[in-house]
């Protein structure tokens, strides 16, 4: 049977959006994400909440192989958001990645164009753990001085891939990191060391 | 029209003569215009209505609850904060990209709002997209909480979203502005939403959008420096006093909206998130917190702000941005703080 979406779509999606906005505006800070959903496995409540709050018929969504494998996840997202799924990560407005350790190279996703850098993919990664602490050292807009973020699992090629993504600024992907109940953002404007 | 065959033929004129049954054509009868304009002219409406009027159509209450279970908390039948959810999602996605590329103008599908362009339709759409039930909204027009634009936008959201409003900068979580930045220092929990008329800083130097877009893509901002240099060669100093161009995070040149240049330094390294909405021009842009915002200048002509040679006539404080107020028709005038909340707070403190 199809799992339920937001019980209160207006205010729950507003709450999720504000957490996402804060996470991207203040990289390195960790935000609570109100995710009371019970989506079909392996979709996590956090990935589902972000997808339901931000995607619709205008946003092609790319699902990683783990999410695309079962029929349930695609059906759940299609019913609740109306968003078309795409097999081509370079055409995706949003990409949902359940298995961070198998995340494709960031260069596979849309980076935008010099005239329209906003046409890039927003990557939403499910992680097990996000902590403030030694790991990635972040500087850039939105960060007072510097911030440190410890992530697990760390996707392949990181943090070099993040440095490369930032080097292409104003082009590049923007990344949302979602662990159980916790959300952090890594926009392309953030310089990463570590 | 009961008989379709007679329609429009002279041989069988319409059984209903022109004007027949229309009481409003009768001299002395009031026009059935409703409560608004003209409703009171000619005394109270007493005649019969020109057409039998059907009862107003309301969706069945149960159906309404199912369709929008929690929509709005205000006293009006709008979705929460007026905009529909699809529009909010579109604006929210634009805001996320604007924050990720500070100073870059993201195109968005601006909607018609129940107010004319120039009254803050861009700012209102941004505010509507971010507002939540627990937000406290402050709206200022220049620095004032009590002018038409500020009052009507504050009431608009009080009505359509049922949220709390305030005039105190410190109490607000969302502040919509046209165009000043409050004097009370902003904090991390606050979001400043600017109403922007012309978002493109290069527009008066290059009218073609296709060209200005390329200039931003290539970070080709020489023209702006030429413009500032021409100011110096003509006036001896940079004569731009509002909408003074800034460079955001070392990359994009941005129009800070027609905020007086007095406020430009407040944008730099600001703890609050700054969002900009231009409704008619359909652009959204942003400055994240703690971001370098540099007013363009030259080494030998550094950026300076206006200074005032007198204190505020109401609170007596110096070093604040003042408005000139004409007080009579005999040349009387006074200079008072533009930021009404900061001025009132100072006067309360003095008492």
Interface residues (C-beta under 8 A of the other chain):
Chain A: X8 X9 X10 X11 X13 X14 X15 X17 X18 X20 X21 X22 X24 X25 X26 X53 X54 X55 X56 X58 X59 X93 X114 X115 X116 X117 X118 X120 X122 X140 X141 X142 X143 X144 X169 X170 X174 X187 X188 X189
Chain B: X68 X69 X70 X71 X79 X80 X85 X86 X88 X89 X90 X92 X93 X94 X95 X96 X97 X98 X99 X100 X101 X102 X104 X106 X107 X129 X130 X131 X132 X133 X188 X213 X214 X216 X217 X218 X248 X249 X251 X252 X271 X273 X286 X287 X288 X289 X290 X291 X292
